[in-house]
Amino acid sequence: MKRIAVLGSTGSIGRNTLEVIRNLNRNDYPVSVEYLTANSNVKLLLEQIAEFMPKAVCIFDKTAFESVKSSSVSVRSELLCGSDGVLEIIKRDDYDLLVNALVGFTGLVPTIEAIKLQRDIALANKESLVIAGGLINEMLKSSCSNLIPIDSEHSAILQCIRGESLNKVKKLTLTASGGPFLNYSKEQLNDVTVEQALKHPNWKMGNKITIDSATLMNKGFEIIEGKWLFDIDIENIDVVMHPQSVIHSFVEFTDGSVKAQLGVPDMRIPIQYALTYPDRVASDFPRLDFGTLKELTFIKPDFDKFECIKLAYDVMKMGGTYPVVLNASNESAVDLFLKKKIKFPDIVSLIKNALDNHNSNGEIELENIIEIDKQVREFVSSTVLL
């Protein structure tokens, strides 16, 4: 029996993780859900509690916590509240794998605490590595923790390099669907709406990551994540637009050979690989039908139209705490766009402004990262108010 703790169980990755667990149990790979955390979706959380009967549940939102606490539905799980409750769950030793499906900066401290406590982590929170990849990799050197990526692109790379020597890897190529605006001109992006940006052509995801996929910041983050996960120079990570989202990544080796991992665009597949790694377990998820695939196309990214990819390369070259600024300004700008307070192109403008106004003069330690994150968010908000 593999015992799982899921951080962010009511979000897109969390819901898919629980669907994977149902599949694993149907296929004689027993998995138990020991802990769940959620933000404020009381209805769904109560359904999850009733089905999986976790030992404890943590609810971030205080109002939602009180709602669950006073619910007429019988809740036998221990109830915890806020970030302290999440850390309490991480500290417990009666689970085998922590699934970090939290969104944004919120996921950083849980990742770091889990590594300190020697916990294995299935990581969907790419921001942890974007913000503090160097710090996390240093911690992993003296920890027994294993960090297993959930992102489809990095899961694909993990599958392609299995059995290979990392020093034989020459280049990684991440694929990107291009999102809903692949065929838009830069001028057309001025008038796109929140509703249009939330209509991703291939993937069903949460709002924040869907907007990141529309700006291609999500791909920029994955470039940074790939550097830290696979210990490869940023110059040796490429991106190619692949609208069909069938090939999830390529790995080129020093002899010229290239491996690719293919699959339908369904997050349950990389999630299951992360939960069962290094094993493979049967599933009833959709399969590729090569007879119906009309074409697989690849397009070089337009860095002028999708500047966020270039910004990711730039901040890694600048080093220091610039990646912290990249993430904080992006989260703030995306939130403002979702609230319809800024236009779509303003997301990039705000990020560039925050980077231009930052001096990387502090140590890359957790306390400094938290302080910079706070300052950048305040800077972006004040800029918009002006």
C-alpha positions in Angstrom: 0.0 0.0 0.0 1.5 3.4 -1.1 0.4 6.2 1.2 -0.2 9.6 -0.4 -0.6 13.2 0.9 -2.1 15.6 -1.6 -1.5 19.4 -1.3 -4.1 21.2 -3.4 -6.6 18.4 -3.8 -9.4 20.5 -5.2 -7.3 22.1 -7.9 -6.9 20.7 -11.4 -3.8 18.6 -10.6 -5.2 17.6 -7.3 -8.4 16.3 -8.9 -6.5 14.5 -11.5 -4.3 12.9 -8.9 -7.3 11.5 -7.1 -8.6 10.2 -10.4 -5.2 8.5 -10.9 -5.4 7.0 -7.4 -8.9 5.5 -8.3 -7.4 4.0 -11.4 -4.4 2.5 -9.5 -6.7 0.9 -7.0 -8.8 -0.6 -9.8 -5.6 -2.0 -11.3 -4.4 -3.8 -8.2 -1.9 -1.1 -7.2 -3.2 -0.2 -3.8 -2.9 3.5 -2.8 -4.4 5.2 0.2 -5.0 9.0 0.6 -3.7 9.9 4.1 -3.9 13.7 3.9 -5.6 16.4 1.8 -5.2 20.1 1.7 -7.5 22.6 -0.1 -8.1 26.3 -0.2 -11.8 27.1 -0.2 -13.8 24.6 -2.3 -15.9 23.2 0.5 -18.3 21.2 -1.5 -15.7 19.3 -3.5 -13.5 18.8 -0.4 -16.3 17.3 1.6 -16.9 14.9 -1.3 -13.2 14.0 -1.3 -13.2 13.5 2.5 -16.2 11.2 2.2 -14.6 9.1 -0.5 -11.0 8.8 0.7 -11.4 9.2 4.4 -8.0 10.9 5.1 -6.5 11.0 8.5 -6.4 14.8 8.4 -7.4 17.7 6.2 -6.0 21.2 6.1 -8.0 24.1 4.7 -6.2 27.4 3.9 -9.2 29.7 3.9 -10.5 30.4 7.4 -14.1 30.9 6.3 -14.0 27.6 4.4 -12.5 25.9 7.5 -15.3 27.0 9.7 -17.8 25.9 7.0 -16.3 22.4 6.9 -16.1 22.3 10.7 -19.8 23.1 11.1 -20.9 21.0 8.2 -23.9 18.7 8.7 -21.8 16.1 6.8 -20.0 13.8 9.1 -16.3 14.6 9.0 -14.1 12.1 10.9 -10.8 13.5 9.6 -8.8 15.8 11.8 -9.3 19.4 10.7 -6.3 21.8 10.4 -6.2 25.4 9.2 -3.8 27.6 7.3 -0.1 27.3 6.3 0.8 26.0 9.8 -1.7 23.1 9.2 0.0 22.2 5.9 3.4 22.1 7.6 2.0 19.9 10.4 0.9 17.4 7.7 4.3 17.5 6.0 6.0 16.7 9.3 4.0 13.5 9.8 5.8 10.3 9.0 2.9 8.0 8.0 2.9 8.8 4.2 5.2 7.7 1.4 4.8 10.4 -1.2 3.8 14.1 -1.0 2.1 15.4 -4.1 2.7 19.2 -4.2 -0.1 20.5 -6.5 -0.2 24.0 -4.9 -0.2 26.9 -7.2 2.5 29.6 -7.3 4.7 30.9 -4.5 2.5 29.1 -1.9 4.1 25.8 -2.9 7.7 26.8 -2.1 7.9 26.4 1.7 6.1 23.0 1.6 8.7 21.8 -0.9 11.6 23.0 1.2 10.2 21.6 4.4 9.5 18.2 2.8 13.1 18.0 1.6 14.3 18.9 5.1 12.2 16.0 6.4 13.5 13.5 3.8 10.1 13.2 2.1 9.7 12.0 -1.5 7.9 14.7 -3.6 5.8 14.4 -6.8 6.2 18.0 -7.9 3.6 19.9 -9.9 4.5 23.2 -8.3 7.1 24.3 -10.9 7.4 27.7 -9.1 9.4 26.0 -6.3 12.2 25.4 -8.8 11.8 28.7 -10.6 12.2 30.6 -7.4 14.7 28.6 -5.5 16.1 25.9 -7.8 19.7 26.3 -6.7 18.8 26.3 -3.1 16.6 23.2 -3.5 19.3 21.3 -5.4 21.8 22.0 -2.7 19.4 20.7 -0.1 18.7 17.5 -2.2 22.4 16.7 -2.1 22.2 16.1 1.6 18.7 14.7 1.7 17.2 11.3 0.9 14.3 13.0 -0.8 13.4 12.2 -4.4 11.9 14.9 -6.5 9.7 13.5 -9.3 8.3 15.9 -11.8 4.6 15.9 -12.7 4.7 18.4 -15.6 4.1 16.4 -18.8 7.2 17.9 -20.4 9.6 17.0 -17.6 7.9 13.6 -17.1 8.6 13.0 -20.8 12.3 13.9 -20.3 12.5 11.6 -17.2 11.1 8.8 -19.3 13.5 9.4 -22.2 16.7 9.5 -20.1 15.9 6.5 -18.0 18.7 4.0 -18.4 20.9 6.7 -20.0 23.9 8.6 -18.6 23.1 12.3 -18.0 26.5 13.2 -19.4 25.4 11.8 -22.7 22.5 14.3 -23.0 23.3 17.1 -25.3 20.0 19.0 -25.5 16.5 19.1 -24.2 13.6 20.4 -26.3 10.3 21.2 -24.6 7.2 21.4 -26.7 4.5 24.1 -26.3 1.1 24.0 -27.8 1.2 27.8 -28.3 -2.0 28.2 -26.3 -5.1 30.0 -27.7 -3.1 32.8 -29.4 -0.5 30.9 -31.4 -1.8 32.3 -34.7 -2.5 35.8 -33.4 -0.4 38.7 -34.4 1.2 40.8 -31.7 -1.3 43.6 -32.5 -4.2 41.2 -32.0 -3.1 40.4 -28.5 -3.9 43.9 -27.4 -7.6 43.1 -27.5 -7.9 39.6 -26.2 -10.2 39.0 -23.2 -9.9 37.0 -20.1 -12.5 34.6 -21.5 -10.5 34.0 -24.6 -7.2 33.5 -22.7 -8.9 30.9 -20.5 -9.9 28.7 -23.5 -6.8 26.5 -23.9 -7.1 24.4 -27.1 -5.6 21.1 -25.6 -5.3 21.1 -21.8 -7.8 21.6 -19.0 -6.0 23.5 -16.2 -6.6 26.0 -13.4 -7.0 29.7 -14.3 -3.5 30.8 -13.3 -1.6 28.2 -15.3 -4.0 28.6 -18.3 -3.1 32.3 -18.5 0.6 31.4 -18.1 0.1 29.0 -21.1 -1.5 31.8 -23.1 1.5 34.2 -22.4 3.9 31.3 -22.7 5.3 32.1 -19.3 4.5 28.6 -18.4 7.0 27.4 -20.9 9.5 29.9 -19.6 9.1 28.5 -16.1 9.5 24.9 -17.5 12.8 25.9 -19.1 14.1 27.0 -15.7 12.6 23.9 -14.0 14.3 21.7 -16.6 17.7 23.2 -15.8 17.4 22.4 -12.1 15.7 19.0 -12.5 18.2 17.6 -15.1 21.4 19.6 -14.2 21.7 21.0 -17.7 22.9 24.4 -18.9 20.1 26.8 -19.9 21.6 27.2 -23.3 21.0 23.5 -24.0 17.3 23.7 -23.4 15.1 24.7 -26.4 11.4 25.2 -27.0 9.4 24.3 -30.1 5.7 25.0 -30.8 3.8 21.8 -31.4 0.1 22.6 -31.6 -1.1 19.0 -31.4 0.5 18.4 -27.9 1.2 14.8 -28.8 5.0 14.9 -28.4 5.7 16.2 -24.9 9.5 16.6 -25.1 12.6 15.5 -27.0 16.0 14.5 -25.7 19.0 14.7 -28.0 22.1 12.7 -27.1 25.7 13.3 -27.9 25.7 10.7 -30.7 22.9 12.5 -32.5 20.1 10.2 -31.5 16.9 11.8 -30.3 14.3 10.3 -28.1 10.7 11.6 -27.7 7.8 10.7 -25.4 4.3 10.8 -27.0 0.9 10.6 -25.5 -2.5 12.2 -25.6 -2.7 15.5 -23.8 -4.0 14.1 -20.5 -2.4 15.1 -17.2 -3.4 11.8 -15.6 -0.6 10.0 -17.5 2.4 12.0 -16.2 0.7 12.1 -12.7 0.4 8.3 -12.6 4.0 7.9 -13.7 5.1 10.2 -10.9 3.0 8.3 -8.3 4.3 4.9 -9.4 7.9 5.8 -10.5 9.9 3.9 -11.4 7.2 1.4 -12.1 4.5 1.5 -14.8 1.0 0.5 -14.0 -1.9 -0.2 -16.4 -4.6 2.4 -16.9 -7.8 2.9 -18.8 -6.8 6.4 -19.9 -7.2 7.4 -23.6 -4.6 6.1 -26.1 -3.0 7.7 -29.2 -4.6 6.5 -32.4 -1.9 7.0 -35.0 -4.3 6.2 -37.8 -6.3 9.4 -37.0 -3.2 11.7 -36.6 -3.2 13.9 -39.7 0.0 15.7 -38.9 2.6 16.6 -36.3 3.8 20.2 -36.8 6.7 22.1 -35.2 7.2 25.9 -35.3 10.0 28.0 -33.9 8.7 30.3 -31.1 8.3 34.0 -31.9 10.2 35.7 -29.0 8.9 39.1 -30.1 5.3 38.0 -29.7 5.8 35.7 -26.8 8.4 37.6 -24.8 7.9 35.5 -21.6 10.0 32.7 -23.0 12.9 35.1 -23.6 12.5 36.6 -20.1 13.0 33.2 -18.6 16.4 32.8 -20.5 17.3 36.4 -19.5 16.7 36.0 -15.8 18.7 32.8 -15.6 21.6 34.5 -17.3 21.3 37.4 -14.8 21.1 34.9 -11.9 20.8 35.9 -8.3 17.3 36.7 -7.2 15.9 37.7 -10.6 13.9 34.5 -11.0 12.1 35.4 -7.7 11.1 38.7 -9.3 10.0 37.0 -12.5 7.7 34.7 -10.6 6.3 37.3 -8.2 5.6 39.9 -10.8 4.0 37.3 -13.1 1.7 36.0 -10.3 0.7 39.6 -9.5 0.1 40.6 -13.1 -1.9 37.4 -14.0 -4.1 38.0 -10.9 -4.7 41.6 -12.1 -5.5 40.4 -15.6 -8.0 37.8 -14.3 -9.7 40.5 -12.3 -9.9 42.6 -15.5 -7.8 45.4 -14.1 -5.1 45.3 -16.9 -5.0 44.2 -20.5 -3.3 41.0 -21.7 0.0 42.7 -23.0 0.3 44.5 -19.6 1.3 41.2 -18.0 4.6 41.3 -19.8 5.0 45.0 -19.3 4.6 44.7 -15.6 7.1 41.8 -15.4 9.7 43.7 -17.4 9.2 46.8 -15.2 9.7 44.8 -12.0 12.8 43.2 -13.4 14.2 46.6 -14.5 13.7 48.0 -11.0 15.4 45.1 -9.1 18.9 44.9 -7.9 20.0 41.4 -7.0 22.0 42.1 -3.9 20.8 39.5 -1.4 21.6 35.9 -0.5 19.4 33.2 -2.1 18.0 32.0 1.2 14.4 31.4 2.1 14.0 34.5 4.3 15.4 36.8 1.6 13.3 35.1 -1.1 10.1 35.7 1.0 11.0 39.3 1.5 11.7 40.0 -2.2 8.5 38.2 -3.2 6.5 40.5 -0.9 8.3 43.7 -2.2 7.8 42.8 -5.8 4.1 42.2 -5.3 3.7 45.5 -3.6 5.7 47.2 -6.4 3.5 45.7 -9.1 0.3 46.7 -7.3 1.5 50.2 -6.7 2.5 50.5 -10.4 -1.0 49.6 -11.5 -2.7 52.0 -9.0 -0.5 54.8 -10.3 
